[in-house]
Structure formats: structure tokens, C-alpha cells
Amino acid sequence: MDPTQMGMALVGAGIAIGAAGIGTGIAQGQVGAAAVGATAENPKMFGKGMILMVLPETIVILGFVVAFLIMNA
């Protein structure tokens, strides 16, 4: 792979992780607010709120996997 192709692959990997991070941040902000509200009304909702907070984090893991695959192509 020549330097131009490698540079473009690294830019693509950075975009993959960056976009996944931004999307996760937006999702966790909304889910977190709802989870705190639900927990304030009913403390038994804490476990469900934590599970829902973890789900958007899988988007970042997927972005990292895509970036890893791009860099090793």
C-alpha cells in the first residue's frame, strides 16, 4: 500500500471512530436523562436504566472494529 492509500485509510478509520463516538454521546445523553428520571420515580428501575446506558456503547465498539479492519486491509 502506497503512502497516499495508507493516509486515506487512516482518515477513514478516524472518521469511523469519530462518528461512532458522536452518535454514542448523543444517544447516551438522551438515554441517561430518561434513566435518571425513571430512577427518581422508581428506584427499582436503576438496573434497567444501567442496561439501557450500556447499549449505545456497542456503537463505539463497532466503530473501533471497523477502524481496525480498515487499517489492516
C-alpha positions, 0 to 999 in steps of 0.5 A: 500500500502506497503512502497516499492509500495508507493516509486515506485509510487512516482518515477513514478509520478516524472518521469511523471512530469519530462518528461512532463516538458522536452518535454514542454521546448523543444517544447516551445523553438522551438515554441517561436523562430518561434513566435518571428520571425513571430512577427518581420515580422508581428506584427499582428501575436503576438496573434497567436504566444501567442496561439501557446506558450500556447499549449505545456503547456497542456503537463505539465498539463497532466503530473501533472494529471497523477502524481496525479492519480498515487499517489492516486491509 
